[in-house]
């Protein structure tokens, strides 16, 4: 819970400190690209380190877990950015 709150507060600070409206879709696309690349790298690395057929399945599950976690925090950050933009207008 603390990590989510910290991510949210960083989003509010980011949205408030930068002038103008932020490119929310651009931030979400960057998070998606980062999570896909990181998920693929870690899935391949885990399969190469532990070459077993079951690890291939677990590597795929790990890929989607990393994708979900990074997108989860990106959405929390984006909500903070939107609130920071609203506070900036006040």
PDB file of N, CA, C and O in Angstrom:
ATOM      1  N   UNK A   1       0.822  -1.191   0.000  1.00  0.00           N
ATOM      2  CA  UNK A   1       0.000   0.000   0.000  1.00  0.00           C
ATOM      3  C   UNK A   1       0.870   1.260   0.000  1.00  0.00           C
ATOM      4  O   UNK A   1       0.511   2.272  -0.601  1.00  0.00           O
ATOM      5  N   UNK A   2       1.995   1.187   0.668  1.00  0.00           N
ATOM      6  CA  UNK A   2       2.877   2.352   0.727  1.00  0.00           C
ATOM      7  C   UNK A   2       3.461   2.639  -0.650  1.00  0.00           C
ATOM      8  O   UNK A   2       3.612   3.797  -1.037  1.00  0.00           O
ATOM      9  N   UNK A   3       3.788   1.582  -1.386  1.00  0.00           N
ATOM     10  CA  UNK A   3       4.350   1.769  -2.720  1.00  0.00           C
ATOM     11  C   UNK A   3       3.331   2.409  -3.666  1.00  0.00           C
ATOM     12  O   UNK A   3       3.688   3.255  -4.485  1.00  0.00           O
ATOM     13  N   UNK A   4       2.069   2.005  -3.552  1.00  0.00           N
ATOM     14  CA  UNK A   4       1.027   2.616  -4.373  1.00  0.00           C
ATOM     15  C   UNK A   4       0.835   4.088  -4.008  1.00  0.00           C
ATOM     16  O   UNK A   4       0.683   4.936  -4.887  1.00  0.00           O
ATOM     17  N   UNK A   5       0.842   4.383  -2.716  1.00  0.00           N
ATOM     18  CA  UNK A   5       0.694   5.767  -2.265  1.00  0.00           C
ATOM     19  C   UNK A   5       1.864   6.621  -2.729  1.00  0.00           C
ATOM     20  O   UNK A   5       1.671   7.761  -3.150  1.00  0.00           O
ATOM     21  N   UNK A   6       3.067   6.081  -2.656  1.00  0.00           N
ATOM     22  CA  UNK A   6       4.249   6.799  -3.120  1.00  0.00           C
ATOM     23  C   UNK A   6       4.170   7.054  -4.627  1.00  0.00           C
ATOM     24  O   UNK A   6       4.507   8.143  -5.092  1.00  0.00           O
ATOM     25  N   UNK A   7       3.729   6.057  -5.384  1.00  0.00           N
ATOM     26  CA  UNK A   7       3.567   6.220  -6.830  1.00  0.00           C
ATOM     27  C   UNK A   7       2.531   7.293  -7.140  1.00  0.00           C
ATOM     28  O   UNK A   7       2.727   8.116  -8.034  1.00  0.00           O
ATOM     29  N   UNK A   8       1.432   7.280  -6.399  1.00  0.00           N
ATOM     30  CA  UNK A   8       0.387   8.281  -6.590  1.00  0.00           C
ATOM     31  C   UNK A   8       0.908   9.681  -6.275  1.00  0.00           C
ATOM     32  O   UNK A   8       0.667  10.620  -7.033  1.00  0.00           O
ATOM     33  N   UNK A   9       1.618   9.821  -5.163  1.00  0.00           N
ATOM     34  CA  UNK A   9       2.154  11.134  -4.789  1.00  0.00           C
ATOM     35  C   UNK A   9       3.188  11.629  -5.797  1.00  0.00           C
ATOM     36  O   UNK A   9       3.234  12.821  -6.099  1.00  0.00           O
ATOM     37  N   UNK A  10       4.009  10.734  -6.313  1.00  0.00           N
ATOM     38  CA  UNK A  10       4.955  11.130  -7.363  1.00  0.00           C
ATOM     39  C   UNK A  10       4.213  11.598  -8.614  1.00  0.00           C
ATOM     40  O   UNK A  10       4.651  12.537  -9.279  1.00  0.00           O
ATOM     41  N   UNK A  11       3.105  10.955  -8.932  1.00  0.00           N
ATOM     42  CA  UNK A  11       2.294  11.393 -10.065  1.00  0.00           C
ATOM     43  C   UNK A  11       1.707  12.774  -9.845  1.00  0.00           C
ATOM     44  O   UNK A  11       1.692  13.600 -10.757  1.00  0.00           O
ATOM     45  N   UNK A  12       1.223  13.029  -8.632  1.00  0.00           N
ATOM     46  CA  UNK A  12       0.672  14.354  -8.319  1.00  0.00           C
ATOM     47  C   UNK A  12       1.766  15.412  -8.419  1.00  0.00           C
ATOM     48  O   UNK A  12       1.548  16.478  -8.993  1.00  0.00           O
ATOM     49  N   UNK A  13       2.926  15.124  -7.869  1.00  0.00           N
ATOM     50  CA  UNK A  13       4.041  16.076  -7.935  1.00  0.00           C
ATOM     51  C   UNK A  13       4.461  16.307  -9.380  1.00  0.00           C
ATOM     52  O   UNK A  13       4.716  17.444  -9.778  1.00  0.00           O
ATOM     53  N   UNK A  14       4.535  15.247 -10.160  1.00  0.00           N
ATOM     54  CA  UNK A  14       4.919  15.363 -11.573  1.00  0.00           C
ATOM     55  C   UNK A  14       3.897  16.207 -12.342  1.00  0.00           C
ATOM     56  O   UNK A  14       4.273  17.090 -13.112  1.00  0.00           O
ATOM     57  N   UNK A  15       2.622  15.936 -12.135  1.00  0.00           N
ATOM     58  CA  UNK A  15       1.583  16.691 -12.833  1.00  0.00           C
ATOM     59  C   UNK A  15       1.519  18.142 -12.401  1.00  0.00           C
ATOM     60  O   UNK A  15       1.243  19.022 -13.216  1.00  0.00           O
ATOM     61  N   UNK A  16       1.773  18.402 -11.123  1.00  0.00           N
ATOM     62  CA  UNK A  16       1.711  19.766 -10.615  1.00  0.00           C
ATOM     63  C   UNK A  16       2.928  20.582 -11.026  1.00  0.00           C
ATOM     64  O   UNK A  16       2.805  21.770 -11.323  1.00  0.00           O
ATOM     65  N   UNK A  17       4.094  19.961 -11.046  1.00  0.00           N
ATOM     66  CA  UNK A  17       5.325  20.712 -11.291  1.00  0.00           C
ATOM     67  C   UNK A  17       5.559  21.030 -12.760  1.00  0.00           C
ATOM     68  O   UNK A  17       6.249  22.002 -13.070  1.00  0.00           O
ATOM     69  N   UNK A  18       5.010  20.247 -13.666  1.00  0.00           N
ATOM     70  CA  UNK A  18       5.224  20.499 -15.096  1.00  0.00           C
ATOM     71  C   UNK A  18       4.124  21.405 -15.625  1.00  0.00           C
ATOM     72  O   UNK A  18       2.946  21.218 -15.322  1.00  0.00           O
ATOM     73  N   UNK A  19       4.522  22.376 -16.410  1.00  0.00           N
ATOM     74  CA  UNK A  19       3.563  23.336 -16.957  1.00  0.00           C
ATOM     75  C   UNK A  19       2.741  22.678 -18.059  1.00  0.00           C
ATOM     76  O   UNK A  19       3.252  21.862 -18.826  1.00  0.00           O
ATOM     77  N   UNK A  20       1.478  23.038 -18.129  1.00  0.00           N
ATOM     78  CA  UNK A  20       0.599  22.537 -19.181  1.00  0.00           C
ATOM     79  C   UNK A  20       0.084  21.140 -18.884  1.00  0.00           C
ATOM     80  O   UNK A  20       0.436  20.512 -17.885  1.00  0.00           O
ATOM     81  N   UNK A  21      -0.759  20.685 -19.788  1.00  0.00           N
ATOM     82  CA  UNK A  21      -1.361  19.360 -19.641  1.00  0.00           C
ATOM     83  C   UNK A  21      -0.372  18.297 -20.107  1.00  0.00           C
ATOM     84  O   UNK A  21       0.305  18.473 -21.119  1.00  0.00           O
ATOM     85  N   UNK A  22      -0.291  17.205 -19.373  1.00  0.00           N
ATOM     86  CA  UNK A  22       0.662  16.139 -19.692  1.00  0.00           C
ATOM     87  C   UNK A  22       0.086  15.200 -20.749  1.00  0.00           C
ATOM     88  O   UNK A  22      -1.130  15.086 -20.900  1.00  0.00           O
ATOM     89  N   UNK A  23       0.972  14.537 -21.471  1.00  0.00           N
ATOM     90  CA  UNK A  23       0.595  13.555 -22.482  1.00  0.00           C
ATOM     91  C   UNK A  23       0.383  12.213 -21.785  1.00  0.00           C
ATOM     92  O   UNK A  23       1.309  11.410 -21.672  1.00  0.00           O
ATOM     93  N   UNK A  24      -0.842  11.979 -21.318  1.00  0.00           N
ATOM     94  CA  UNK A  24      -1.129  10.779 -20.544  1.00  0.00           C
ATOM     95  C   UNK A  24      -0.992   9.517 -21.383  1.00  0.00           C
ATOM     96  O   UNK A  24      -0.482   8.503 -20.906  1.00  0.00           O
ATOM     97  N   UNK A  25      -1.445   9.578 -22.626  1.00  0.00           N
ATOM     98  CA  UNK A  25      -1.340   8.411 -23.499  1.00  0.00           C
ATOM     99  C   UNK A  25       0.121   8.083 -23.794  1.00  0.00           C
ATOM    100  O   UNK A  25       0.487   6.912 -23.896  1.00  0.00           O
ATOM    101  N   UNK A  26       0.949   9.102 -23.931  1.00  0.00           N
ATOM    102  CA  UNK A  26       2.378   8.884 -24.153  1.00  0.00           C
ATOM    103  C   UNK A  26       3.041   8.205 -22.963  1.00  0.00           C
ATOM    104  O   UNK A  26       3.888   7.329 -23.135  1.00  0.00           O
ATOM    105  N   UNK A  27       2.653   8.611 -21.751  1.00  0.00           N
ATOM    106  CA  UNK A  27       3.200   7.987 -20.548  1.00  0.00           C
ATOM    107  C   UNK A  27       2.759   6.527 -20.470  1.00  0.00           C
ATOM    108  O   UNK A  27       3.559   5.654 -20.132  1.00  0.00           O
ATOM    109  N   UNK A  28       1.489   6.259 -20.783  1.00  0.00           N
ATOM    110  CA  UNK A  28       0.985   4.887 -20.741  1.00  0.00           C
ATOM    111  C   UNK A  28       1.651   4.015 -21.803  1.00  0.00           C
ATOM    112  O   UNK A  28       1.957   2.851 -21.542  1.00  0.00           O
ATOM    113  N   UNK A  29       1.878   4.564 -22.998  1.00  0.00           N
ATOM    114  CA  UNK A  29       2.562   3.806 -24.056  1.00  0.00           C
ATOM    115  C   UNK A  29       3.995   3.487 -23.660  1.00  0.00           C
ATOM    116  O   UNK A  29       4.483   2.389 -23.927  1.00  0.00           O
ATOM    117  N   UNK A  30       4.675   4.440 -23.024  1.00  0.00           N
ATOM    118  CA  UNK A  30       6.050   4.197 -22.580  1.00  0.00           C
ATOM    119  C   UNK A  30       6.084   3.091 -21.524  1.00  0.00           C
ATOM    120  O   UNK A  30       6.977   2.244 -21.542  1.00  0.00           O
ATOM    121  N   UNK A  31       5.125   3.096 -20.615  1.00  0.00           N
ATOM    122  CA  UNK A  31       5.061   2.045 -19.596  1.00  0.00           C
ATOM    123  C   UNK A  31       4.782   0.687 -20.228  1.00  0.00           C
ATOM    124  O   UNK A  31       5.342  -0.323 -19.800  1.00  0.00           O
ATOM    125  N   UNK A  32       3.924   0.655 -21.239  1.00  0.00           N
ATOM    126  CA  UNK A  32       3.617  -0.598 -21.925  1.00  0.00           C
ATOM    127  C   UNK A  32       4.843  -1.138 -22.649  1.00  0.00           C
ATOM    128  O   UNK A  32       5.135  -2.332 -22.574  1.00  0.00           O
ATOM    129  N   UNK A  33       5.558  -0.268 -23.348  1.00  0.00           N
ATOM    130  CA  UNK A  33       6.780  -0.697 -24.042  1.00  0.00           C
ATOM    131  C   UNK A  33       7.811  -1.217 -23.046  1.00  0.00           C
ATOM    132  O   UNK A  33       8.423  -2.262 -23.268  1.00  0.00           O
ATOM    133  N   UNK A  34       7.999  -0.493 -21.959  1.00  0.00           N
ATOM    134  CA  UNK A  34       8.970  -0.893 -20.942  1.00  0.00           C
ATOM    135  C   UNK A  34       8.612  -2.242 -20.340  1.00  0.00           C
ATOM    136  O   UNK A  34       9.485  -3.089 -20.151  1.00  0.00           O
ATOM    137  N   UNK A  35       7.332  -2.450 -20.037  1.00  0.00           N
ATOM    138  CA  UNK A  35       6.928  -3.706 -19.411  1.00  0.00           C
ATOM    139  C   UNK A  35       7.065  -4.883 -20.366  1.00  0.00           C
ATOM    140  O   UNK A  35       7.445  -5.974 -19.939  1.00  0.00           O
ATOM    141  N   UNK A  36       6.767  -4.690 -21.640  1.00  0.00           N
ATOM    142  CA  UNK A  36       6.912  -5.777 -22.608  1.00  0.00           C
ATOM    143  C   UNK A  36       8.381  -6.153 -22.770  1.00  0.00           C
ATOM    144  O   UNK A  36       8.723  -7.336 -22.772  1.00  0.00           O
ATOM    145  N   UNK A  37       9.240  -5.166 -22.904  1.00  0.00           N
ATOM    146  CA  UNK A  37      10.673  -5.442 -23.068  1.00  0.00           C
ATOM    147  C   UNK A  37      11.232  -6.125 -21.822  1.00  0.00           C
ATOM    148  O   UNK A  37      11.955  -7.115 -21.933  1.00  0.00           O
ATOM    149  N   UNK A  38      10.907  -5.610 -20.645  1.00  0.00           N
ATOM    150  CA  UNK A  38      11.400  -6.202 -19.406  1.00  0.00           C
ATOM    151  C   UNK A  38      10.858  -7.616 -19.218  1.00  0.00           C
ATOM    152  O   UNK A  38      11.591  -8.507 -18.789  1.00  0.00           O
ATOM    153  N   UNK A  39       9.593  -7.827 -19.530  1.00  0.00           N
ATOM    154  CA  UNK A  39       9.000  -9.158 -19.408  1.00  0.00           C
ATOM    155  C   UNK A  39       9.652 -10.169 -20.329  1.00  0.00           C
ATOM    156  O   UNK A  39       9.913 -11.300 -19.918  1.00  0.00           O
ATOM    157  N   UNK A  40       9.922  -9.781 -21.575  1.00  0.00           N
ATOM    158  CA  UNK A  40      10.575 -10.687 -22.523  1.00  0.00           C
ATOM    159  C   UNK A  40      11.991 -11.017 -22.063  1.00  0.00           C
ATOM    160  O   UNK A  40      12.398 -12.178 -22.092  1.00  0.00           O
ATOM    161  N   UNK A  41      12.738 -10.008 -21.640  1.00  0.00           N
ATOM    162  CA  UNK A  41      14.116 -10.239 -21.193  1.00  0.00           C
ATOM    163  C   UNK A  41      14.148 -11.182 -19.990  1.00  0.00           C
ATOM    164  O   UNK A  41      14.946 -12.119 -19.962  1.00  0.00           O
ATOM    165  N   UNK A  42      13.298 -10.946 -19.006  1.00  0.00           N
ATOM    166  CA  UNK A  42      13.298 -11.802 -17.819  1.00  0.00           C
ATOM    167  C   UNK A  42      12.776 -13.204 -18.122  1.00  0.00           C
ATOM    168  O   UNK A  42      13.252 -14.177 -17.535  1.00  0.00           O
ATOM    169  N   UNK A  43      11.803 -13.322 -19.030  1.00  0.00           N
ATOM    170  CA  UNK A  43      11.298 -14.648 -19.397  1.00  0.00           C
ATOM    171  C   UNK A  43      12.374 -15.457 -20.112  1.00  0.00           C
ATOM    172  O   UNK A  43      12.553 -16.639 -19.815  1.00  0.00           O
ATOM    173  N   UNK A  44      13.087 -14.848 -21.038  1.00  0.00           N
ATOM    174  CA  UNK A  44      14.161 -15.550 -21.750  1.00  0.00           C
ATOM    175  C   UNK A  44      15.297 -15.899 -20.793  1.00  0.00           C
ATOM    176  O   UNK A  44      15.846 -17.000 -20.852  1.00  0.00           O
ATOM    177  N   UNK A  45      15.647 -14.972 -19.920  1.00  0.00           N
ATOM    178  CA  UNK A  45      16.735 -15.232 -18.966  1.00  0.00           C
ATOM    179  C   UNK A  45      16.382 -16.382 -18.030  1.00  0.00           C
ATOM    180  O   UNK A  45      17.228 -17.230 -17.747  1.00  0.00           O
ATOM    181  N   UNK A  46      15.148 -16.420 -17.549  1.00  0.00           N
ATOM    182  CA  UNK A  46      14.773 -17.508 -16.640  1.00  0.00           C
ATOM    183  C   UNK A  46      14.753 -18.845 -17.361  1.00  0.00           C
ATOM    184  O   UNK A  46      15.079 -19.870 -16.761  1.00  0.00           O
ATOM    185  N   UNK A  47      14.377 -18.860 -18.636  1.00  0.00           N
ATOM    186  CA  UNK A  47      14.387 -20.120 -19.384  1.00  0.00           C
ATOM    187  C   UNK A  47      15.809 -20.575 -19.671  1.00  0.00           C
ATOM    188  O   UNK A  47      16.088 -21.774 -19.661  1.00  0.00           O
ATOM    189  N   UNK A  48      16.715 -19.630 -19.928  1.00  0.00           N
ATOM    190  CA  UNK A  48      18.102 -20.008 -20.191  1.00  0.00           C
ATOM    191  C   UNK A  48      18.816 -20.476 -18.927  1.00  0.00           C
ATOM    192  O   UNK A  48      19.673 -21.357 -18.987  1.00  0.00           O
ATOM    193  N   UNK A  49      18.471 -19.898 -17.801  1.00  0.00           N
ATOM    194  CA  UNK A  49      19.104 -20.288 -16.541  1.00  0.00           C
ATOM    195  C   UNK A  49      18.581 -21.647 -16.069  1.00  0.00           C
ATOM    196  O   UNK A  49      19.350 -22.483 -15.596  1.00  0.00           O
ATOM    197  N   UNK A  50      17.277 -21.861 -16.201  1.00  0.00           N
ATOM    198  CA  UNK A  50      16.649 -23.116 -15.775  1.00  0.00           C
ATOM    199  C   UNK A  50      15.964 -23.772 -16.972  1.00  0.00           C
ATOM    200  O   UNK A  50      14.747 -23.650 -17.114  1.00  0.00           O
ATOM    201  N   UNK A  51      16.718 -24.473 -17.846  1.00  0.00           N
ATOM    202  CA  UNK A  51      16.119 -25.050 -19.060  1.00  0.00           C
ATOM    203  C   UNK A  51      15.282 -26.298 -18.752  1.00  0.00           C
ATOM    204  O   UNK A  51      15.780 -27.423 -18.808  1.00  0.00           O
ATOM    205  N   UNK A  52      14.053 -26.086 -18.438  1.00  0.00           N
ATOM    206  CA  UNK A  52      13.116 -27.177 -18.167  1.00  0.00           C
ATOM    207  C   UNK A  52      11.785 -26.779 -18.803  1.00  0.00           C
ATOM    208  O   UNK A  52      11.440 -25.598 -18.789  1.00  0.00           O
ATOM    209  N   UNK A  53      11.031 -27.720 -19.356  1.00  0.00           N
ATOM    210  CA  UNK A  53       9.764 -27.353 -20.019  1.00  0.00           C
ATOM    211  C   UNK A  53       8.784 -26.608 -19.117  1.00  0.00           C
ATOM    212  O   UNK A  53       8.060 -25.729 -19.585  1.00  0.00           O
ATOM    213  N   UNK A  54       8.752 -26.945 -17.841  1.00  0.00           N
ATOM    214  CA  UNK A  54       7.837 -26.250 -16.930  1.00  0.00           C
ATOM    215  C   UNK A  54       8.241 -24.793 -16.748  1.00  0.00           C
ATOM    216  O   UNK A  54       7.395 -23.934 -16.500  1.00  0.00           O
ATOM    217  N   UNK A  55       9.529 -24.521 -16.872  1.00  0.00           N
ATOM    218  CA  UNK A  55      10.010 -23.148 -16.711  1.00  0.00           C
ATOM    219  C   UNK A  55       9.523 -22.276 -17.859  1.00  0.00           C
ATOM    220  O   UNK A  55       9.305 -21.077 -17.679  1.00  0.00           O
ATOM    221  N   UNK A  56       9.350 -22.863 -19.033  1.00  0.00           N
ATOM    222  CA  UNK A  56       8.824 -22.097 -20.167  1.00  0.00           C
ATOM    223  C   UNK A  56       7.426 -21.574 -19.845  1.00  0.00           C
ATOM    224  O   UNK A  56       7.103 -20.425 -20.144  1.00  0.00           O
ATOM    225  N   UNK A  57       6.609 -22.416 -19.239  1.00  0.00           N
ATOM    226  CA  UNK A  57       5.272 -21.982 -18.829  1.00  0.00           C
ATOM    227  C   UNK A  57       5.361 -20.894 -17.763  1.00  0.00           C
ATOM    228  O   UNK A  57       4.657 -19.886 -17.828  1.00  0.00           O
ATOM    229  N   UNK A  58       6.229 -21.110 -16.787  1.00  0.00           N
ATOM    230  CA  UNK A  58       6.385 -20.120 -15.720  1.00  0.00           C
ATOM    231  C   UNK A  58       6.963 -18.812 -16.244  1.00  0.00           C
ATOM    232  O   UNK A  58       6.635 -17.739 -15.738  1.00  0.00           O
ATOM    233  N   UNK A  59       7.823 -18.896 -17.255  1.00  0.00           N
ATOM    234  CA  UNK A  59       8.369 -17.675 -17.853  1.00  0.00           C
ATOM    235  C   UNK A  59       7.261 -16.880 -18.532  1.00  0.00           C
ATOM    236  O   UNK A  59       7.240 -15.652 -18.459  1.00  0.00           O
ATOM    237  N   UNK A  60       6.348 -17.574 -19.186  1.00  0.00           N
ATOM    238  CA  UNK A  60       5.210 -16.891 -19.806  1.00  0.00           C
ATOM    239  C   UNK A  60       4.312 -16.241 -18.774  1.00  0.00           C
ATOM    240  O   UNK A  60       3.837 -15.121 -18.962  1.00  0.00           O
ATOM    241  N   UNK A  61       4.082 -16.953 -17.681  1.00  0.00           N
ATOM    242  CA  UNK A  61       3.281 -16.389 -16.593  1.00  0.00           C
ATOM    243  C   UNK A  61       3.990 -15.181 -15.995  1.00  0.00           C
ATOM    244  O   UNK A  61       3.357 -14.170 -15.690  1.00  0.00           O
ATOM    245  N   UNK A  62       5.297 -15.289 -15.831  1.00  0.00           N
ATOM    246  CA  UNK A  62       6.072 -14.166 -15.302  1.00  0.00           C
ATOM    247  C   UNK A  62       6.028 -12.956 -16.212  1.00  0.00           C
ATOM    248  O   UNK A  62       5.991 -11.819 -15.740  1.00  0.00           O
ATOM    249  N   UNK A  63       6.033 -13.198 -17.527  1.00  0.00           N
ATOM    250  CA  UNK A  63       5.934 -12.100 -18.490  1.00  0.00           C
ATOM    251  C   UNK A  63       4.643 -11.323 -18.273  1.00  0.00           C
ATOM    252  O   UNK A  63       4.657 -10.094 -18.204  1.00  0.00           O
ATOM    253  N   UNK A  64       3.528 -12.041 -18.165  1.00  0.00           N
ATOM    254  CA  UNK A  64       2.249 -11.359 -17.982  1.00  0.00           C
ATOM    255  C   UNK A  64       2.134 -10.729 -16.596  1.00  0.00           C
ATOM    256  O   UNK A  64       1.467  -9.708 -16.433  1.00  0.00           O
ATOM    257  N   UNK A  65       2.776 -11.326 -15.602  1.00  0.00           N
ATOM    258  CA  UNK A  65       2.766 -10.735 -14.264  1.00  0.00           C
ATOM    259  C   UNK A  65       3.515  -9.405 -14.259  1.00  0.00           C
ATOM    260  O   UNK A  65       3.053  -8.430 -13.667  1.00  0.00           O
ATOM    261  N   UNK A  66       4.667  -9.368 -14.915  1.00  0.00           N
ATOM    262  CA  UNK A  66       5.437  -8.123 -14.993  1.00  0.00           C
ATOM    263  C   UNK A  66       4.659  -7.071 -15.771  1.00  0.00           C
ATOM    264  O   UNK A  66       4.625  -5.904 -15.381  1.00  0.00           O
ATOM    265  N   UNK A  67       4.036  -7.481 -16.867  1.00  0.00           N
ATOM    266  CA  UNK A  67       3.222  -6.569 -17.668  1.00  0.00           C
ATOM    267  C   UNK A  67       2.103  -5.972 -16.823  1.00  0.00           C
ATOM    268  O   UNK A  67       1.871  -4.764 -16.862  1.00  0.00           O
ATOM    269  N   UNK A  68       1.412  -6.809 -16.063  1.00  0.00           N
ATOM    270  CA  UNK A  68       0.308  -6.344 -15.236  1.00  0.00           C
ATOM    271  C   UNK A  68       0.781  -5.393 -14.139  1.00  0.00           C
ATOM    272  O   UNK A  68       0.162  -4.354 -13.911  1.00  0.00           O
ATOM    273  N   UNK A  69       1.863  -5.737 -13.466  1.00  0.00           N
ATOM    274  CA  UNK A  69       2.348  -4.915 -12.347  1.00  0.00           C
ATOM    275  C   UNK A  69       2.791  -3.538 -12.828  1.00  0.00           C
ATOM    276  O   UNK A  69       2.461  -2.530 -12.203  1.00  0.00           O
ATOM    277  N   UNK A  70       3.529  -3.485 -13.921  1.00  0.00           N
ATOM    278  CA  UNK A  70       4.001  -2.190 -14.419  1.00  0.00           C
ATOM    279  C   UNK A  70       2.831  -1.343 -14.904  1.00  0.00           C
ATOM    280  O   UNK A  70       2.803  -0.136 -14.661  1.00  0.00           O
ATOM    281  N   UNK A  71       1.867  -1.955 -15.585  1.00  0.00           N
ATOM    282  CA  UNK A  71       0.700  -1.186 -16.027  1.00  0.00           C
ATOM    283  C   UNK A  71      -0.155  -0.741 -14.840  1.00  0.00           C
ATOM    284  O   UNK A  71      -0.750   0.337 -14.877  1.00  0.00           O
ATOM    285  N   UNK A  72      -0.221  -1.549 -13.803  1.00  0.00           N
ATOM    286  CA  UNK A  72      -0.952  -1.189 -12.589  1.00  0.00           C
ATOM    287  C   UNK A  72      -0.369   0.085 -11.969  1.00  0.00           C
ATOM    288  O   UNK A  72      -1.100   1.016 -11.633  1.00  0.00           O
ATOM    289  N   UNK A  73       0.949   0.108 -11.825  1.00  0.00           N
ATOM    290  CA  UNK A  73       1.588   1.289 -11.250  1.00  0.00           C
ATOM    291  C   UNK A  73       1.546   2.477 -12.206  1.00  0.00           C
ATOM    292  O   UNK A  73       1.504   3.624 -11.761  1.00  0.00           O
ATOM    293  N   UNK A  74       1.557   2.220 -13.509  1.00  0.00           N
ATOM    294  CA  UNK A  74       1.452   3.315 -14.475  1.00  0.00           C
ATOM    295  C   UNK A  74       0.086   3.984 -14.382  1.00  0.00           C
ATOM    296  O   UNK A  74      -0.013   5.208 -14.474  1.00  0.00           O
ATOM    297  N   UNK A  75      -0.959   3.196 -14.201  1.00  0.00           N
ATOM    298  CA  UNK A  75      -2.304   3.774 -14.072  1.00  0.00           C
ATOM    299  C   UNK A  75      -2.411   4.584 -12.783  1.00  0.00           C
ATOM    300  O   UNK A  75      -3.001   5.665 -12.784  1.00  0.00           O
ATOM    301  N   UNK A  76      -1.856   4.085 -11.694  1.00  0.00           N
ATOM    302  CA  UNK A  76      -1.859   4.851 -10.441  1.00  0.00           C
ATOM    303  C   UNK A  76      -1.094   6.162 -10.628  1.00  0.00           C
ATOM    304  O   UNK A  76      -1.537   7.213 -10.165  1.00  0.00           O
ATOM    305  N   UNK A  77       0.044   6.102 -11.300  1.00  0.00           N
ATOM    306  CA  UNK A  77       0.830   7.303 -11.575  1.00  0.00           C
ATOM    307  C   UNK A  77       0.026   8.279 -12.433  1.00  0.00           C
ATOM    308  O   UNK A  77       0.032   9.482 -12.170  1.00  0.00           O
ATOM    309  N   UNK A  78      -0.668   7.773 -13.459  1.00  0.00           N
ATOM    310  CA  UNK A  78      -1.452   8.642 -14.341  1.00  0.00           C
ATOM    311  C   UNK A  78      -2.602   9.309 -13.597  1.00  0.00           C
ATOM    312  O   UNK A  78      -2.920  10.467 -13.868  1.00  0.00           O
ATOM    313  N   UNK A  79      -3.222   8.606 -12.675  1.00  0.00           N
ATOM    314  CA  UNK A  79      -4.276   9.224 -11.869  1.00  0.00           C
ATOM    315  C   UNK A  79      -3.685  10.368 -11.046  1.00  0.00           C
ATOM    316  O   UNK A  79      -4.303  11.425 -10.913  1.00  0.00           O
ATOM    317  N   UNK A  80      -2.501  10.157 -10.499  1.00  0.00           N
ATOM    318  CA  UNK A  80      -1.818  11.224  -9.769  1.00  0.00           C
ATOM    319  C   UNK A  80      -1.474  12.401 -10.662  1.00  0.00           C
ATOM    320  O   UNK A  80      -1.580  13.552 -10.239  1.00  0.00           O
ATOM    321  N   UNK A  81      -1.058  12.123 -11.901  1.00  0.00           N
ATOM    322  CA  UNK A  81      -0.728  13.198 -12.843  1.00  0.00           C
ATOM    323  C   UNK A  81      -1.969  14.020 -13.166  1.00  0.00           C
ATOM    324  O   UNK A  81      -1.898  15.246 -13.237  1.00  0.00           O
ATOM    325  N   UNK A  82      -3.100  13.357 -13.360  1.00  0.00           N
ATOM    326  CA  UNK A  82      -4.345  14.076 -13.652  1.00  0.00           C
ATOM    327  C   UNK A  82      -4.716  14.971 -12.477  1.00  0.00           C
ATOM    328  O   UNK A  82      -5.097  16.124 -12.679  1.00  0.00           O
ATOM    329  N   UNK A  83      -4.614  14.469 -11.271  1.00  0.00           N
ATOM    330  CA  UNK A  83      -4.930  15.281 -10.092  1.00  0.00           C
ATOM    331  C   UNK A  83      -3.930  16.426  -9.952  1.00  0.00           C
ATOM    332  O   UNK A  83      -4.314  17.537  -9.587  1.00  0.00           O
ATOM    333  N   UNK A  84      -2.650  16.169 -10.236  1.00  0.00           N
ATOM    334  CA  UNK A  84      -1.651  17.237 -10.207  1.00  0.00           C
ATOM    335  C   UNK A  84      -1.940  18.316 -11.233  1.00  0.00           C
ATOM    336  O   UNK A  84      -1.756  19.501 -10.953  1.00  0.00           O
ATOM    337  N   UNK A  85      -2.397  17.919 -12.434  1.00  0.00           N
ATOM    338  CA  UNK A  85      -2.784  18.900 -13.449  1.00  0.00           C
ATOM    339  C   UNK A  85      -3.979  19.730 -12.988  1.00  0.00           C
ATOM    340  O   UNK A  85      -4.035  20.935 -13.229  1.00  0.00           O
ATOM    341  N   UNK A  86      -4.929  19.079 -12.327  1.00  0.00           N
ATOM    342  CA  UNK A  86      -6.088  19.816 -11.817  1.00  0.00           C
ATOM    343  C   UNK A  86      -5.672  20.803 -10.728  1.00  0.00           C
ATOM    344  O   UNK A  86      -6.177  21.925 -10.687  1.00  0.00           O
ATOM    345  N   UNK A  87      -4.763  20.398  -9.853  1.00  0.00           N
ATOM    346  CA  UNK A  87      -4.274  21.303  -8.808  1.00  0.00           C
ATOM    347  C   UNK A  87      -3.494  22.471  -9.399  1.00  0.00           C
ATOM    348  O   UNK A  87      -3.519  23.580  -8.864  1.00  0.00           O
ATOM    349  N   UNK A  88      -2.804  22.217 -10.499  1.00  0.00           N
ATOM    350  CA  UNK A  88      -2.034  23.282 -11.150  1.00  0.00           C
ATOM    351  C   UNK A  88      -2.961  24.363 -11.705  1.00  0.00           C
ATOM    352  O   UNK A  88      -2.622  25.546 -11.687  1.00  0.00           O
ATOM    353  N   UNK A  89      -4.122  23.956 -12.195  1.00  0.00           N
ATOM    354  CA  UNK A  89      -5.070  24.931 -12.764  1.00  0.00           C
ATOM    355  C   UNK A  89      -5.723  25.796 -11.699  1.00  0.00           C
ATOM    356  O   UNK A  89      -6.157  26.911 -11.991  1.00  0.00           O
ATOM    357  N   UNK A  90      -5.798  25.303 -10.473  1.00  0.00           N
ATOM    358  CA  UNK A  90      -6.484  26.048  -9.397  1.00  0.00           C
ATOM    359  C   UNK A  90      -5.667  27.246  -8.970  1.00  0.00           C
ATOM    360  O   UNK A  90      -6.080  27.990  -8.080  1.00  0.00           O
TER     361      UNK A  90
END
